[in-house]
Amino acid sequence: MSKVEDFLSASEEDEIVKAIQTAEKETSGEIRVHLEKSTSIDPFDRAMEVFHFLKMDETLLKNGVLFYLAIEDKTFVIYGDKGINDVVTNDFWDCTKDCMVAHFKNGNFKQGLVDGILRAGEQLQRYFPSHADDTNELPDTISKG
């Protein structure tokens, strides 16, 4: 699959958006997914660019998380903002990545993303619990580039 539009079906995208909404119910953290065909630069650097382009660095608590996938390159990055990186251990995202890789290796990209998003939400709850006055600062939709 080379086309970003064909990577996930509409129902799979809906399930991913629902996972984002579920994960964000228990945390003030903000989660986004971005898909693109490939990148000509280091995937981590590209994830950082996309993070800023999507204005994820403008959340109040600096607790945004981007799941970036370069489809043809078969690579992904989980990129967390400064607020998260200041309080978590270096291996904070390792179990989330491992869970996703297991699904991705079997070609089950939707389930890998859903499980990764839900796991990220659970982990973010510890450091960024939800509060009564929390607002959804970023769209839950999947962005594509």
MDTraj code that builds the backbone (N, CA, C; nanometers):
import mdtraj as md
import numpy as np

residues = "MET SER LYS VAL GLU ASP PHE LEU SER ALA SER GLU GLU ASP GLU ILE VAL LYS ALA ILE GLN THR ALA GLU LYS GLU THR SER GLY GLU ILE ARG VAL HIS LEU GLU LYS SER THR SER ILE ASP PRO PHE ASP ARG ALA MET GLU VAL PHE HIS PHE LEU LYS MET ASP GLU THR LEU LEU LYS ASN GLY VAL LEU PHE TYR LEU ALA ILE GLU ASP LYS THR PHE VAL ILE TYR GLY ASP LYS GLY ILE ASN ASP VAL VAL THR ASN ASP PHE TRP ASP CYS THR LYS ASP CYS MET VAL ALA HIS PHE LYS ASN GLY ASN PHE LYS GLN GLY LEU VAL ASP GLY ILE LEU ARG ALA GLY GLU GLN LEU GLN ARG TYR PHE PRO SER HIS ALA ASP ASP THR ASN GLU LEU PRO ASP THR ILE SER LYS GLY".split()
xyz = np.array([
    [0.0839, -0.1188, 0.0000],
    [0.0000, 0.0000, 0.0000],
    [0.0874, 0.1238, 0.0000],
    [0.0733, 0.2030, -0.1014],
    [0.1553, 0.3223, -0.1062],
    [0.0746, 0.4485, -0.0810],
    [-0.0548, 0.4426, -0.1038],
    [-0.1354, 0.5621, -0.0853],
    [-0.1791, 0.5755, 0.0595],
    [-0.1593, 0.6927, 0.1136],
    [-0.1986, 0.7191, 0.2515],
    [-0.3491, 0.7020, 0.2674],
    [-0.4244, 0.7435, 0.1663],
    [-0.5701, 0.7359, 0.1736],
    [-0.6200, 0.5909, 0.1802],
    [-0.5424, 0.4985, 0.1271],
    [-0.5833, 0.3582, 0.1243],
    [-0.5252, 0.2761, 0.2398],
    [-0.4447, 0.3375, 0.3226],
    [-0.3765, 0.2640, 0.4283],
    [-0.4750, 0.2059, 0.5294],
    [-0.5743, 0.2839, 0.5665],
    [-0.6776, 0.2412, 0.6608],
    [-0.8140, 0.2630, 0.5975],
    [-0.9073, 0.1761, 0.6275],
    [-1.0441, 0.1959, 0.5801],
    [-1.1112, 0.3034, 0.6660],
    [-1.2250, 0.3521, 0.6193],
    [-1.2989, 0.4533, 0.6949],
    [-1.3391, 0.3995, 0.8321],
    [-1.3809, 0.2746, 0.8385],
    [-1.4203, 0.2182, 0.9687],
    [-1.2996, 0.2016, 1.0602],
    [-1.1827, 0.1675, 1.0031],
    [-1.0611, 0.1579, 1.0848],
    [-1.0220, 0.2953, 1.1388],
    [-1.0331, 0.3974, 1.0553],
    [-1.0037, 0.5335, 1.1015],
    [-1.0992, 0.5732, 1.2132],
    [-1.2272, 0.5388, 1.1990],
    [-1.3248, 0.5692, 1.3043],
    [-1.2863, 0.5026, 1.4356],
    [-1.2404, 0.3776, 1.4292],
    [-1.1998, 0.3061, 1.5507],
    [-1.0790, 0.3735, 1.6161],
    [-0.9874, 0.4235, 1.5363],
    [-0.8698, 0.4917, 1.5893],
    [-0.9107, 0.6222, 1.6565],
    [-0.9997, 0.6968, 1.5935],
    [-1.0481, 0.8216, 1.6535],
    [-1.1199, 0.7921, 1.7853],
    [-1.2000, 0.6869, 1.7885],
    [-1.2671, 0.6490, 1.9142],
    [-1.1658, 0.6113, 2.0211],
    [-1.0572, 0.5463, 1.9830],
    [-0.9516, 0.5117, 2.0795],
    [-0.8882, 0.6384, 2.1355],
    [-0.8658, 0.7378, 2.0508],
    [-0.8104, 0.8659, 2.0970],
    [-0.9064, 0.9282, 2.1983],
    [-1.0342, 0.9315, 2.1657],
    [-1.1338, 0.9907, 2.2556],
    [-1.1408, 0.9151, 2.3881],
    [-1.1336, 0.7834, 2.3823],
    [-1.1353, 0.7021, 2.5043],
    [-1.0109, 0.7299, 2.5884],
    [-0.8952, 0.7317, 2.5250],
    [-0.7692, 0.7550, 2.5967],
    [-0.7672, 0.8926, 2.6621],
    [-0.8236, 0.9915, 2.5942],
    [-0.8196, 1.1279, 2.6460],
    [-0.9218, 1.1529, 2.7568],
    [-1.0162, 1.0621, 2.7787],
    [-1.1165, 1.0808, 2.8846],
    [-1.0533, 1.0821, 3.0232],
    [-0.9469, 1.0061, 3.0420],
    [-0.8869, 0.9902, 3.1739],
    [-0.7567, 1.0678, 3.1929],
    [-0.7203, 1.1479, 3.0940],
    [-0.5966, 1.2261, 3.1036],
    [-0.6165, 1.3623, 3.0392],
    [-0.5381, 1.4576, 3.0860],
    [-0.5391, 1.5893, 3.0208],
    [-0.4470, 1.5885, 2.8985],
    [-0.3763, 1.4782, 2.8769],
    [-0.2898, 1.4648, 2.7604],
    [-0.3690, 1.4686, 2.6313],
    [-0.3026, 1.5096, 2.5253],
    [-0.3639, 1.5196, 2.3932],
    [-0.2914, 1.4255, 2.2982],
    [-0.3673, 1.3453, 2.2244],
    [-0.3101, 1.2447, 2.1353],
    [-0.3548, 1.2703, 1.9917],
    [-0.2591, 1.2608, 1.8992],
    [-0.2898, 1.2724, 1.7563],
    [-0.2183, 1.1618, 1.6807],
    [-0.2713, 1.1297, 1.5630],
    [-0.2094, 1.0340, 1.4712],
    [-0.1889, 1.1058, 1.3388],
    [-0.0692, 1.0900, 1.2824],
    [-0.0394, 1.1475, 1.1510],
    [0.0188, 1.0390, 1.0616],
    [-0.0381, 1.0266, 0.9425],
    [0.0079, 0.9298, 0.8434],
    [0.0615, 1.0033, 0.7222],
    [0.1740, 0.9560, 0.6700],
    [0.2208, 1.0065, 0.5419],
    [0.2944, 0.8958, 0.4679],
    [0.3090, 0.9160, 0.3390],
    [0.3654, 0.8142, 0.2513],
    [0.5076, 0.7777, 0.2926],
    [0.5952, 0.8762, 0.3026],
    [0.7345, 0.8530, 0.3395],
    [0.7959, 0.9843, 0.3850],
    [0.9183, 0.9762, 0.4294],
    [0.9907, 1.0962, 0.4692],
    [1.1317, 1.0903, 0.4129],
    [1.1827, 1.2045, 0.3748],
    [1.3191, 1.2107, 0.3205],
    [1.4207, 1.2441, 0.4291],
    [1.3724, 1.2672, 0.5509],
    [1.4628, 1.2981, 0.6623],
    [1.4453, 1.1929, 0.7719],
    [1.5246, 1.2021, 0.8751],
    [1.5140, 1.1108, 0.9880],
    [1.3695, 1.1115, 1.0409],
    [1.3104, 0.9940, 1.0627],
    [1.1702, 0.9888, 1.1064],
    [1.1434, 1.0659, 1.2359],
    [1.2357, 1.0625, 1.3303],
    [1.2170, 1.1384, 1.4544],
    [1.2114, 1.2878, 1.4246],
    [1.3027, 1.3361, 1.3387],
    [1.3034, 1.4777, 1.3015],
    [1.1747, 1.5151, 1.2289],
    [1.1264, 1.4258, 1.1430],
    [1.0023, 1.4530, 1.0712],
    [0.8839, 1.4548, 1.1686],
    [0.8823, 1.3635, 1.2637],
    [0.7753, 1.3630, 1.3637],
    [0.7753, 1.4946, 1.4407],
    [0.8923, 1.5445, 1.4736],
    [0.9020, 1.6719, 1.5437],
    [0.8460, 1.7859, 1.4584],
    [0.8778, 1.7858, 1.3290],
    [0.8233, 1.8883, 1.2380],
    [0.6708, 1.8827, 1.2348],
    [0.6176, 1.7620, 1.2191],
    [0.4723, 1.7448, 1.2122],
    [0.4081, 1.7880, 1.3441],
    [0.4705, 1.7523, 1.4548],
    [0.4224, 1.7901, 1.5875],
    [0.4023, 1.9413, 1.5953],
    [0.5021, 2.0164, 1.5503],
    [0.4928, 2.1630, 1.5532],
    [0.3940, 2.2148, 1.4489],
    [0.3916, 2.1545, 1.3315],
    [0.2975, 2.1949, 1.2263],
    [0.1527, 2.1797, 1.2735],
    [0.1256, 2.0723, 1.3470],
    [-0.0099, 2.0482, 1.3990],
    [-0.0392, 2.1283, 1.5253],
    [0.0557, 2.2118, 1.5658],
    [0.0437, 2.2975, 1.6838],
    [0.0249, 2.2179, 1.8131],
    [0.0815, 2.0985, 1.8135],
    [0.0721, 2.0149, 1.9324],
    [0.1593, 2.0683, 2.0459],
    [0.2544, 2.1540, 2.0135],
    [0.3408, 2.2140, 2.1141],
    [0.2735, 2.3309, 2.1855],
    [0.1489, 2.3592, 2.1500],
    [0.0780, 2.4716, 2.2102],
    [-0.0221, 2.4291, 2.3178],
    [-0.0191, 2.3027, 2.3598],
    [-0.1100, 2.2610, 2.4665],
    [-0.0650, 2.3246, 2.5982],
    [-0.1598, 2.3486, 2.6845],
    [-0.1344, 2.4186, 2.8101],
    [-0.0275, 2.3501, 2.8945],
    [-0.0361, 2.2190, 2.9088],
    [0.0573, 2.1457, 2.9946],
    [0.1729, 2.0815, 2.9179],
    [0.1840, 2.1128, 2.7888],
    [0.2903, 2.0551, 2.7048],
    [0.2883, 1.9030, 2.7142],
    [0.1665, 1.8462, 2.7005],
    [0.1512, 1.7021, 2.7172],
    [0.0839, 1.6363, 2.5968],
    [0.1222, 1.6814, 2.4786],
    [0.0738, 1.6202, 2.3559],
    [0.1596, 1.5014, 2.3157],
    [0.0957, 1.4025, 2.2508],
    [0.1656, 1.2842, 2.2018],
    [0.1254, 1.2630, 2.0565],
    [0.2239, 1.2500, 1.9704],
    [0.1996, 1.2251, 1.8289],
    [0.2448, 1.0839, 1.7932],
    [0.1552, 1.0099, 1.7288],
    [0.1893, 0.8819, 1.6676],
    [0.2099, 0.9110, 1.5198],
    [0.3348, 0.9109, 1.4767],
    [0.3709, 0.9444, 1.3386],
    [0.4069, 0.8158, 1.2647],
    [0.3448, 0.7944, 1.1476],
    [0.3758, 0.6777, 1.0648],
    [0.4131, 0.7209, 0.9244],
    [0.5276, 0.6737, 0.8758],
    [0.5674, 0.6889, 0.7357],
    [0.5447, 0.5520, 0.6721],
    [0.4380, 0.5382, 0.5985],
    [0.3866, 0.4081, 0.5547],
    [0.4843, 0.3308, 0.4662],
    [0.5312, 0.3922, 0.3582],
    [0.6208, 0.3203, 0.2674],
    [0.7557, 0.2906, 0.3317],
    [0.7975, 0.3741, 0.4247],
    [0.9249, 0.3543, 0.4933],
    [0.9142, 0.2482, 0.6033],
    [0.7915, 0.2101, 0.6348],
    [0.7645, 0.1122, 0.7417],
    [0.8301, 0.1535, 0.8728],
    [0.8057, 0.2790, 0.9094],
    [0.8613, 0.3320, 1.0331],
    [0.7565, 0.4152, 1.1057],
    [0.7723, 0.4218, 1.2368],
    [0.6839, 0.5068, 1.3150],
    [0.7599, 0.5625, 1.4342],
    [0.7077, 0.6729, 1.4857],
    [0.7666, 0.7407, 1.6004],
    [0.6531, 0.7796, 1.6938],
    [0.6760, 0.7621, 1.8224],
    [0.5861, 0.8183, 1.9230],
    [0.6606, 0.9383, 1.9795],
    [0.6049, 1.0561, 1.9569],
    [0.6734, 1.1798, 1.9954],
    [0.5937, 1.2504, 2.1042],
    [0.6547, 1.2663, 2.2208],
    [0.5892, 1.3341, 2.3326],
    [0.6486, 1.4713, 2.3552],
    [0.5651, 1.5633, 2.4011],
    [0.6071, 1.7010, 2.4245],
    [0.6919, 1.7131, 2.5516],
    [0.7457, 1.8306, 2.5721],
    [0.8370, 1.8603, 2.6817],
    [0.7774, 1.8291, 2.8186],
    [0.6514, 1.8609, 2.8395],
    [0.5891, 1.8356, 2.9693],
    [0.5926, 1.6893, 3.0070],
    [0.5767, 1.6033, 2.9089],
    [0.5820, 1.4587, 2.9333],
    [0.7266, 1.4159, 2.9563],
    [0.8143, 1.4566, 2.8677],
    [0.9546, 1.4145, 2.8756],
    [1.0237, 1.4628, 3.0023],
    [0.9745, 1.5718, 3.0612],
    [1.0335, 1.6241, 3.1849],
    [1.0021, 1.5365, 3.3062],
    [0.8953, 1.4550, 3.2987],
    [0.8529, 1.3814, 3.4180],
    [0.8596, 1.2294, 3.4058],
    [0.8793, 1.1775, 3.2871],
    [0.8780, 1.0316, 3.2698],
    [1.0197, 0.9765, 3.2545],
    [1.0320, 0.8452, 3.2720],
    [1.1613, 0.7800, 3.2534],
    [1.1911, 0.7664, 3.1038],
    [1.3171, 0.7430, 3.0725],
    [1.3597, 0.7322, 2.9321],
    [1.2903, 0.6192, 2.8578],
    [1.2511, 0.5142, 2.9277],
    [1.1877, 0.3994, 2.8624],
    [1.0348, 0.4052, 2.8681],
    [0.9820, 0.5232, 2.8937],
    [0.8378, 0.5421, 2.9117],
    [0.7550, 0.4848, 2.7968],
    [0.7992, 0.5036, 2.6736],
    [0.7209, 0.4619, 2.5577],
    [0.7552, 0.3217, 2.5083],
    [0.8543, 0.2558, 2.5678],
    [0.9009, 0.1269, 2.5164],
    [0.7910, 0.0206, 2.5100],
    [0.7113, 0.0058, 2.6152],
    [0.6078, -0.0986, 2.6130],
    [0.5003, -0.0657, 2.5095],
    [0.4733, 0.0620, 2.4897],
    [0.3758, 0.1022, 2.3880],
    [0.4291, 0.0686, 2.2493],
    [0.5550, 0.1025, 2.2237],
    [0.6161, 0.0716, 2.0943],
    [0.6177, -0.0788, 2.0686],
    [0.6561, -0.1571, 2.1716],
    [0.6642, -0.3026, 2.1554],
    [0.5280, -0.3624, 2.1207],
    [0.4249, -0.3147, 2.1862],
    [0.2890, -0.3618, 2.1596],
    [0.2495, -0.3304, 2.0150],
    [0.2806, -0.2108, 1.9699],
    [0.2459, -0.1698, 1.8345],
    [0.3225, -0.2503, 1.7305],
    [0.4520, -0.2703, 1.7537],
    [0.5351, -0.3443, 1.6589],
    [0.4803, -0.4852, 1.6392],
    [0.4371, -0.5489, 1.7473],
    [0.3837, -0.6851, 1.7376],
    [0.2648, -0.6894, 1.6411],
    [0.1779, -0.5922, 1.6489],
    [0.0627, -0.5856, 1.5571],
    [0.1067, -0.5492, 1.4155],
    [0.1970, -0.4514, 1.4042],
    [0.2416, -0.4053, 1.2731],
    [0.3082, -0.5183, 1.1946],
    [0.3857, -0.6015, 1.2625],
    [0.4542, -0.7124, 1.1952],
    [0.3551, -0.8095, 1.1328],
    [0.2361, -0.8166, 1.1884],
    [0.1308, -0.9038, 1.1349],
    [0.0392, -0.8299, 1.0373],
    [0.0738, -0.7054, 1.0042],
    [-0.0058, -0.6274, 0.9106],
    [-0.1322, -0.5683, 0.9697],
    [-0.1444, -0.5731, 1.1028],
    [-0.2647, -0.5227, 1.1681],
    [-0.2375, -0.3817, 1.2217],
    [-0.2362, -0.2858, 1.1292],
    [-0.1988, -0.1492, 1.1634],
    [-0.3044, -0.0794, 1.2477],
    [-0.4297, -0.1028, 1.2165],
    [-0.5363, -0.0407, 1.2951],
    [-0.5273, -0.0831, 1.4401],
    [-0.5148, -0.2132, 1.4646],
    [-0.5114, -0.2608, 1.6028],
    [-0.3845, -0.2157, 1.6735],
    [-0.2747, -0.2081, 1.6017],
    [-0.1515, -0.1564, 1.6607],
    [-0.1680, -0.0137, 1.7078],
    [-0.2310, 0.0685, 1.6240],
    [-0.2551, 0.2076, 1.6630],
    [-0.3539, 0.2168, 1.7783],
    [-0.4628, 0.1415, 1.7706],
    [-0.5631, 0.1447, 1.8781],
    [-0.4988, 0.1051, 2.0107],
    [-0.4275, -0.0068, 2.0121],
    [-0.3654, -0.0527, 2.1362],
    [-0.2596, 0.0460, 2.1859],
    [-0.1813, 0.1012, 2.0951],
    [-0.0805, 0.1997, 2.1336],
    [-0.1416, 0.3249, 2.1925],
    [-0.2480, 0.3723, 2.1314],
    [-0.3161, 0.4925, 2.1801],
    [-0.3763, 0.4681, 2.3187],
    [-0.4443, 0.3551, 2.3357],
    [-0.5055, 0.3248, 2.4654],
    [-0.3991, 0.3073, 2.5737],
    [-0.2892, 0.2432, 2.5394],
    [-0.1793, 0.2245, 2.6355],
    [-0.1177, 0.3601, 2.6705],
    [-0.1003, 0.4465, 2.5720],
    [-0.0462, 0.5805, 2.5988],
    [-0.1388, 0.6570, 2.6925],
    [-0.2693, 0.6461, 2.6683],
    [-0.3651, 0.7126, 2.7566],
    [-0.3537, 0.6640, 2.8994],
    [-0.3400, 0.5325, 2.9167],
    [-0.3244, 0.4756, 3.0515],
    [-0.1977, 0.5280, 3.1182],
    [-0.0894, 0.5335, 3.0434],
    [0.0367, 0.5800, 3.1004],
    [0.0309, 0.7292, 3.1337],
    [-0.0345, 0.8069, 3.0477],
    [-0.0439, 0.9512, 3.0716],
    [-0.1282, 0.9836, 3.1946],
    [-0.2241, 0.8964, 3.2277],
    [-0.3101, 0.9201, 3.3447],
    [-0.2281, 0.9386, 3.4714],
    [-0.1195, 0.8652, 3.4842],
    [-0.0365, 0.8727, 3.6047],
    [0.0225, 1.0115, 3.6248],
    [0.0626, 1.0742, 3.5168],
    [0.1316, 1.2021, 3.5253],
    [0.0413, 1.3212, 3.4935],
    [-0.0605, 1.2968, 3.4136],
    [-0.1493, 1.4038, 3.3697],
    [-0.2943, 1.3588, 3.3813],
    [-0.3439, 1.3428, 3.5048],
    [-0.4827, 1.2987, 3.5202],
    [-0.5794, 1.4036, 3.4663],
    [-0.6956, 1.3577, 3.4327],
    [-0.7994, 1.4471, 3.3828],
    [-0.8545, 1.5305, 3.4980],
    [-0.8968, 1.6513, 3.4667],
    [-0.9573, 1.7425, 3.5652],
    [-1.0922, 1.7880, 3.5123],
    [-1.1775, 1.8348, 3.6015],
    [-1.3130, 1.8766, 3.5632],
    [-1.3113, 1.9863, 3.4570],
    [-1.2104, 2.0722, 3.4603],
    [-1.2075, 2.1854, 3.3665],
    [-1.1233, 2.1576, 3.2416],
    [-1.0839, 2.0324, 3.2199],
    [-1.0068, 1.9986, 3.1001],
    [-1.0881, 2.0248, 2.9739],
    [-1.0192, 2.0746, 2.8739],
    [-1.0823, 2.0912, 2.7432],
    [-1.0011, 2.0118, 2.6417],
    [-1.0674, 1.9707, 2.5358],
    [-0.9988, 1.9006, 2.4282],
    [-0.9296, 2.0074, 2.3431],
    [-0.7991, 2.0183, 2.3591],
    [-0.7253, 2.1261, 2.2950],
    [-0.6913, 2.1014, 2.1487],
    [-0.6930, 1.9749, 2.1082],
    [-0.6551, 1.9406, 1.9702],
    [-0.7602, 1.8488, 1.9084],
    [-0.7744, 1.8536, 1.7767],
    [-0.8690, 1.7621, 1.7098],
    [-0.8265, 1.6170, 1.7304],
    [-0.9243, 1.5278, 1.7326],
    [-0.8963, 1.3858, 1.7491],
    [-0.8820, 1.3144, 1.6146],
    [-0.9051, 1.3837, 1.5078],
    [-0.9007, 1.3240, 1.3748],
    [-0.7577, 1.2865, 1.3361],
    [-0.7455, 1.1952, 1.2409],
    [-0.6164, 1.1542, 1.1875],
    [-0.5744, 1.2550, 1.0812],
    [-0.4531, 1.3062, 1.0939],
    [-0.4029, 1.3977, 0.9909],
    [-0.3193, 1.3166, 0.8914],
    [-0.3144, 1.3681, 0.7704],
    [-0.2418, 1.2989, 0.6634],
    [-0.1592, 1.3998, 0.5849],
    [-0.0422, 1.3538, 0.5446],
    [0.0441, 1.4448, 0.4708],
    [0.1041, 1.3793, 0.3499],
])
top = md.Topology()
chain = top.add_chain()
for i, resn in enumerate(residues, 1):
    res = top.add_residue(resn, chain, resSeq=i)
    for name in ("N", "CA", "C"):
        top.add_atom(name, md.element.get_by_symbol(name[0]), res)
traj = md.Trajectory(xyz[None], top)
